[in-house]
Amino acid sequence: MACTIPFNPALLDTHCIVDARTPLEFAEDHLPGAINIPILTNAERVEIGTLYKQQGPQIARIRGLELTCHRFPAIVATVAEAAAGRPILVYCWRGGLRSESIAMLLEMTGYPVVKLAGGYRSFRTLVSSFFESVSLPVQLVVLHGMTGSGKTEFLQQLPQERYTTIDLEGLARHRGSAFGSLGLGEQPPQKRFETLLWDAFRKAPADRPIVVEGESKRIGRVTLPGDLYEVMAASTKIWCTVSVATRVKRLSAEYAREEYRQPMAVALERIQKKLGRTQYSELQHKLAAWDVPGIAQDLIEQYYDKLYYRVRKWEPEGTISLEEYTEAERDLAGICGI
């Protein structure tokens, strides 16, 4: 029988992580870097669960064997190829029969394998505990500024040898605004977002500040977990300034794509009450004419700047201009003391 070991973040860097759960469970969340080798399909898991409740464990296990035994050679071959000589860590929901079955197959065929004690549930407990009381060993720097300032672009081009950057909007697949979902695909489930964020913090070196972009508690449909929002509010806050003309230019460059035309119309409709009838009508006409700079200008002046940071109840530790990113990085370094 394969050994069972408790979760340690170092395992993610040394082992091939195999998730034995169904594709549906895997899609909701999984350990970083894990591959999905489901021993049961989504429908089969429902069938086995029903048999277990109605007729008991023996009948359920016999049926499980009937459903899966023909897949065993392929399971072993797929895991072995993915492992490429690395030791293997297998888990399921709580370290039960699904991970035990795959671990037994791998052990019988000579591959080094261990099981995760408590399965995914034990990992999820660790992630939740991390965010319940976020404590970072390095300086956390938060970039604030008006919509269209270029904060995300600036964040992404910061030199990685001097800063750890975590793109919250990239992880959430949402820019946090009325048009925030355009071009970014489906947002991850909340648990998946939290795991991605936990892993980003896990990988952060201890010799440089972590830089993130200021966000609301909610980013689209996902929420900053635990007390992270409060920790960000108490961190080193940087106010980013930039001219309206530059903001219009940057927003236009980001959104002037033909495939965004219809989603932009839908987004405008969602905020029409906040815009008012007259402004909404004007924006519709500009959208029909594909006047993206005009749309950006109107949204900045009539919507974004009235909605966000209208009353700022805090003072920043420093202010930088994002008109030119190289100079802004030098200013940021001076504020951070690096």
NORDA-V459089 format. One record per residue. N is the residue number from 1. PHI is phi as a letter, one per 20 degrees, with the letter a starting at -180 (NA if undefined). NEAR is the number of other ideal C-beta (glycine too) atoms within 10 Angstrom. Layout:
BEGIN
n & phi & near
N & PHI & NEAR
N & PHI & NEAR
END
This chain:
BEGIN
n & phi & near
1 & NA & 8
2 & f & 21
3 & f & 11
4 & d & 15
5 & c & 13
6 & f & 10
7 & f & 20
8 & c & 12
9 & g & 13
10 & f & 8
11 & f & 18
12 & f & 18
13 & e & 10
14 & d & 11
15 & d & 22
16 & e & 22
17 & e & 21
18 & d & 26
19 & e & 27
20 & e & 29
21 & f & 25
22 & f & 22
23 & g & 14
24 & f & 13
25 & f & 18
26 & f & 19
27 & f & 14
28 & f & 15
29 & a & 21
30 & a & 20
31 & f & 24
32 & g & 16
33 & n & 12
34 & f & 22
35 & d & 15
36 & e & 14
37 & c & 20
38 & f & 22
39 & e & 24
40 & c & 22
41 & f & 14
42 & g & 13
43 & f & 11
44 & f & 16
45 & f & 21
46 & f & 13
47 & f & 15
48 & f & 21
49 & f & 12
50 & f & 12
51 & f & 18
52 & f & 16
53 & f & 10
54 & e & 9
55 & c & 12
56 & o & 10
57 & f & 13
58 & f & 10
59 & f & 13
60 & f & 19
61 & f & 15
62 & f & 12
63 & f & 17
64 & f & 22
65 & f & 10
66 & f & 9
67 & f & 17
68 & d & 19
69 & g & 10
70 & f & 8
71 & e & 15
72 & g & 16
73 & f & 11
74 & f & 10
75 & f & 19
76 & f & 18
77 & f & 11
78 & f & 14
79 & f & 22
80 & f & 16
81 & f & 9
82 & f & 14
83 & f & 20
84 & l & 7
85 & n & 8
86 & f & 13
87 & f & 13
88 & d & 22
89 & d & 26
90 & d & 30
91 & b & 30
92 & c & 27
93 & f & 18
94 & c & 14
95 & m & 20
96 & d & 14
97 & f & 16
98 & f & 26
99 & f & 27
100 & f & 18
101 & f & 22
102 & f & 28
103 & f & 27
104 & f & 17
105 & f & 20
106 & f & 22
107 & f & 17
108 & f & 12
109 & e & 14
110 & n & 9
111 & e & 19
112 & f & 15
113 & b & 25
114 & c & 19
115 & d & 25
116 & e & 28
117 & f & 14
118 & m & 19
119 & l & 24
120 & g & 26
121 & g & 13
122 & f & 15
123 & f & 23
124 & f & 18
125 & f & 12
126 & f & 14
127 & f & 20
128 & f & 14
129 & f & 10
130 & g & 18
131 & e & 17
132 & f & 11
133 & b & 9
134 & f & 17
135 & c & 7
136 & d & 14
137 & e & 9
138 & c & 14
139 & f & 15
140 & d & 21
141 & d & 24
142 & d & 22
143 & e & 26
144 & d & 20
145 & r & 23
146 & f & 17
147 & g & 23
148 & n & 24
149 & f & 24
150 & n & 23
151 & f & 22
152 & f & 19
153 & f & 13
154 & f & 22
155 & g & 20
156 & f & 11
157 & d & 14
158 & f & 20
159 & f & 10
160 & f & 10
161 & f & 8
162 & d & 15
163 & c & 22
164 & e & 21
165 & d & 23
166 & c & 19
167 & e & 14
168 & f & 24
169 & f & 20
170 & f & 17
171 & f & 20
172 & e & 26
173 & l & 19
174 & a & 23
175 & e & 21
176 & m & 19
177 & c & 22
178 & g & 19
179 & d & 22
180 & f & 18
181 & e & 20
182 & f & 18
183 & m & 14
184 & d & 14
185 & m & 8
186 & f & 8
187 & f & 18
188 & f & 20
189 & g & 14
190 & g & 15
191 & f & 17
192 & f & 17
193 & g & 24
194 & f & 24
195 & f & 21
196 & f & 17
197 & f & 22
198 & g & 19
199 & f & 16
200 & f & 19
201 & f & 17
202 & g & 13
203 & e & 13
204 & f & 18
205 & f & 12
206 & e & 8
207 & d & 11
208 & b & 18
209 & f & 23
210 & e & 20
211 & d & 23
212 & c & 22
213 & e & 24
214 & f & 21
215 & c & 19
216 & f & 12
217 & g & 10
218 & d & 13
219 & c & 22
220 & m & 18
221 & e & 15
222 & d & 21
223 & c & 16
224 & f & 22
225 & f & 19
226 & l & 17
227 & d & 15
228 & f & 23
229 & g & 16
230 & f & 12
231 & f & 17
232 & f & 22
233 & f & 13
234 & e & 11
235 & e & 18
236 & f & 18
237 & d & 19
238 & d & 23
239 & e & 19
240 & d & 22
241 & d & 14
242 & a & 22
243 & f & 12
244 & f & 14
245 & g & 11
246 & f & 17
247 & f & 23
248 & f & 21
249 & f & 16
250 & f & 19
251 & f & 24
252 & f & 17
253 & f & 14
254 & f & 19
255 & d & 20
256 & f & 15
257 & c & 13
258 & g & 7
259 & f & 8
260 & e & 16
261 & g & 14
262 & f & 10
263 & g & 15
264 & f & 19
265 & f & 13
266 & f & 11
267 & f & 16
268 & f & 21
269 & f & 12
270 & f & 10
271 & d & 17
272 & f & 14
273 & f & 9
274 & f & 13
275 & f & 19
276 & n & 12
277 & f & 9
278 & f & 9
279 & f & 18
280 & f & 16
281 & f & 12
282 & f & 16
283 & f & 23
284 & f & 15
285 & f & 11
286 & f & 18
287 & f & 17
288 & f & 10
289 & e & 10
290 & l & 12
291 & e & 16
292 & f & 21
293 & g & 16
294 & f & 17
295 & f & 25
296 & f & 26
297 & f & 19
298 & f & 18
299 & f & 26
300 & f & 18
301 & e & 13
302 & d & 18
303 & c & 20
304 & g & 19
305 & f & 16
306 & e & 11
307 & e & 14
308 & d & 16
309 & l & 15
310 & f & 7
311 & c & 4
312 & e & 11
313 & e & 6
314 & b & 10
315 & d & 7
316 & f & 17
317 & f & 14
318 & a & 14
319 & c & 13
320 & c & 23
321 & e & 15
322 & e & 22
323 & f & 15
324 & c & 11
325 & f & 17
326 & f & 7
327 & f & 12
328 & f & 22
329 & f & 17
330 & f & 11
331 & f & 15
332 & f & 23
333 & g & 15
334 & f & 11
335 & f & 16
336 & e & 18
337 & m & 8
338 & c & 12
END
